[in-house]
Amino acid sequence: MNVEILFAFVAATSVLAISPGPDNIYVLMQSITNGRKYGMATVMGLISGCIIHTTLLAFGVSAIIKNNENIFFIIKLCGASYLTYLAYKVYTSKDVINLSGEEVVKRSTWQLFKQGFIMNVLNPKVTIFFLAFFPGFLFSKELNTVAQFYVLGLLFMFVSFVIFSIIVILSGFISDFFSKNQKMASFFKWLQIIVFVGIAIFLFSSDK
């Protein structure tokens, strides 16, 4: 077992969870508009959806790459290309963090949980991201590939849950901070670019 790979995975996941994106901005706005309890309901829904993507990845990709080096190489190449594309999309985006809560609709905690779950499960970009992100972080030559994907999925969920929960707890402070420090948008923009490109290089250079 290569523990360093797991540490790298946790570090990359942490940076991506912290960087302002649709999910954590949505969590932040629900927390500010409706309260922390509603923000946590949203977090639980979003995180729960990840188990579906992890299962699809574990049983689908594991069977494909188990004994086929060529297919694994193609998956690595496509994954690295997709992550590079994500870096380019971030590069061409505006250096602005939009925290407008005008379109936030008030819902019950159960409705927010369901909405977060459905938003995650039905988002094909999450499946594609998991497919691009996870294979490069397989960390053991002895452990079953399915088990490794589940370990990575659970780690991804745990790290995202911790960071999203911190966003909920500090929602008021975070909102005020970004309202007064819009220049931080540029910092997070370049941080995302560096992480996406770094993961793409790591993925392409990884072994099965």
C-alpha positions in Angstrom: 0.0 0.0 0.0 1.4 3.4 -1.0 0.3 5.8 1.7 1.9 8.7 -0.1 -0.6 8.3 -3.0 -3.5 8.5 -0.5 -2.0 11.6 1.1 -1.7 13.2 -2.4 -5.3 12.2 -3.1 -6.5 13.8 0.1 -4.5 17.0 -0.6 -5.9 17.3 -4.1 -9.4 16.7 -2.9 -9.1 19.3 -0.2 -7.9 22.0 -2.6 -10.7 21.2 -5.0 -13.3 21.2 -2.2 -12.1 24.5 -0.9 -11.9 26.3 -4.2 -15.2 28.1 -5.0 -17.3 26.0 -7.3 -21.0 25.4 -8.0 -21.4 22.9 -5.0 -19.7 24.8 -2.2 -21.2 28.1 -3.4 -24.6 26.5 -3.3 -24.0 25.2 0.2 -22.8 28.6 1.3 -25.8 30.4 -0.1 -28.3 27.9 1.5 -26.5 28.4 4.9 -26.6 32.2 4.6 -30.2 32.4 3.4 -31.9 29.6 5.4 -29.5 28.8 8.3 -26.8 26.3 9.1 -29.1 23.4 9.6 -30.3 23.8 6.0 -26.8 24.1 4.8 -25.9 20.8 6.4 -28.9 19.1 4.9 -27.6 20.3 1.5 -24.1 19.0 2.3 -25.5 15.6 3.3 -27.4 15.3 0.1 -24.5 16.2 -2.1 -22.1 13.9 -0.3 -24.5 11.0 -0.3 -24.8 11.2 -4.1 -21.0 10.5 -4.4 -21.5 6.8 -3.3 -23.5 6.2 -6.6 -20.7 7.6 -8.7 -18.1 5.6 -6.7 -20.1 2.4 -7.2 -20.5 2.9 -11.0 -16.7 3.6 -11.2 -15.7 0.7 -9.0 -17.7 -2.0 -10.8 -17.5 -0.5 -14.3 -14.0 0.6 -14.6 -12.4 -2.1 -12.4 -13.7 -4.9 -14.7 -12.4 -3.0 -17.8 -8.9 -2.2 -16.6 -8.2 -5.3 -14.5 -6.3 -7.2 -17.2 -6.0 -4.7 -20.1 -3.0 -2.3 -20.1 -4.1 -0.7 -23.4 -7.6 0.3 -22.0 -6.0 1.6 -18.8 -3.7 3.8 -20.9 -6.6 5.1 -22.9 -8.5 5.9 -19.6 -5.4 7.7 -18.3 -5.0 9.7 -21.5 -8.7 10.7 -21.6 -8.6 11.5 -17.9 -5.5 13.7 -18.2 -7.0 15.4 -21.2 -10.3 16.1 -19.4 -8.5 17.5 -16.3 -6.4 19.7 -18.6 -9.6 20.9 -20.3 -11.0 21.7 -16.8 -7.9 23.8 -16.1 -8.4 25.6 -19.4 -12.1 26.3 -18.5 -11.0 27.8 -15.2 -8.3 29.8 -17.0 -10.9 31.4 -19.3 -13.4 32.1 -16.6 -13.8 35.5 -14.9 -12.0 36.3 -11.6 -15.2 36.8 -9.8 -16.9 34.9 -6.9 -20.6 35.4 -7.2 -22.4 35.2 -3.8 -25.7 36.7 -4.8 -28.5 34.9 -2.9 -31.3 36.4 -5.0 -32.2 33.0 -6.6 -32.0 30.9 -3.5 -35.4 29.3 -2.8 -36.3 28.4 0.8 -37.0 24.6 1.2 -37.2 22.2 4.1 -34.2 20.2 5.2 -35.5 17.0 3.6 -36.2 18.9 0.3 -32.6 20.3 0.4 -31.2 16.8 1.1 -33.1 15.3 -1.8 -32.2 18.2 -4.1 -28.5 17.9 -3.2 -28.6 14.1 -3.7 -30.3 14.4 -7.1 -28.1 17.3 -8.2 -25.1 15.1 -7.6 -26.3 11.8 -8.9 -27.8 13.2 -12.2 -24.7 15.4 -12.9 -22.8 13.5 -15.6 -19.8 15.9 -15.0 -19.3 14.2 -11.6 -19.1 10.8 -13.2 -16.7 12.0 -15.7 -14.6 13.7 -13.1 -14.5 10.6 -10.9 -13.4 8.6 -14.0 -10.7 11.1 -14.7 -9.6 11.6 -11.1 -9.6 8.3 -9.3 -7.7 5.8 -11.6 -4.4 7.6 -11.1 -4.6 7.2 -7.3 -4.9 3.4 -7.1 -2.6 2.8 -4.2 -2.1 -0.9 -3.8 -0.9 -3.9 -6.0 -2.4 -6.4 -3.6 -5.8 -4.9 -2.7 -8.8 -5.5 -4.9 -9.3 -2.7 -7.4 -13.0 -2.4 -6.4 -12.0 -2.0 -2.8 -9.5 0.7 -3.7 -12.0 2.7 -5.6 -14.4 2.5 -2.6 -11.6 3.6 -0.3 -10.9 6.6 -2.6 -14.6 7.3 -2.8 -15.1 7.3 0.9 -12.0 9.5 1.4 -13.3 11.9 -1.2 -16.7 12.0 0.6 -15.1 12.4 4.1 -12.8 15.3 3.0 -15.6 17.0 1.1 -17.9 16.6 4.1 -15.4 18.1 6.5 -14.7 21.1 4.3 -18.3 21.7 3.3 -19.3 21.5 7.0 -16.7 24.2 7.8 -18.2 26.3 5.0 -21.6 25.9 6.7 -20.3 26.8 10.1 -18.3 29.8 8.9 -20.8 30.9 6.2 -21.3 34.4 7.6 -17.6 35.1 7.9 -16.8 33.6 4.4 -19.5 35.7 2.8 -18.2 38.9 4.3 -14.6 37.9 3.5 -15.2 37.3 -0.2 -17.4 40.4 -0.5 -14.5 42.5 0.8 -11.7 40.6 -0.9 -12.7 39.8 -4.5 -9.0 39.6 -5.4 -9.0 36.2 -3.7 -11.0 34.9 -6.7 -7.8 35.2 -8.7 -5.9 33.2 -6.1 -8.4 30.4 -6.1 -8.6 30.4 -9.9 -4.9 29.8 -10.3 -4.9 27.3 -7.4 -7.5 25.3 -9.3 -5.5 25.5 -12.5 -2.3 24.3 -10.8 -4.2 21.4 -9.1 -6.0 20.2 -12.3 -2.8 20.3 -14.4 -0.8 18.7 -11.6 -3.3 15.8 -11.3 -3.4 15.4 -15.1 0.4 15.0 -15.1 0.3 12.6 -12.1 -2.5 10.6 -13.7 -0.7 10.2 -17.0 2.5 9.2 -15.4 0.9 6.7 -13.0 1.1 2.9 -13.3 -1.8 0.4 -13.0 
